[in-house]
Amino acid sequence: MGHDIKTFKEALALLVRVWREAASFFLSIELWLMVLVAAATVGGAWLAVLGDAWSLLAFAFAFGYIATRTVLHLKRILSWPFI
């Protein structure tokens, strides 16, 4: 990184600048959908351990979202993020 920070004020200014640059990423709907997919995967695994049939719905959502997102990227409806 190479930041020469000597005071608390400089550190705070750097933190604010980094947050402003990264805010669009953290507030994006795609990030929160991926968090939801991760939660559905973990929840589905837990429900599968418990023997509950609702795990199939959670896994279907998670894998369906990933497959749909991949197809939309390949058709160039969505752009590839982070590349």
Disulfide bonds with the S-S distance in Angstrom:
none
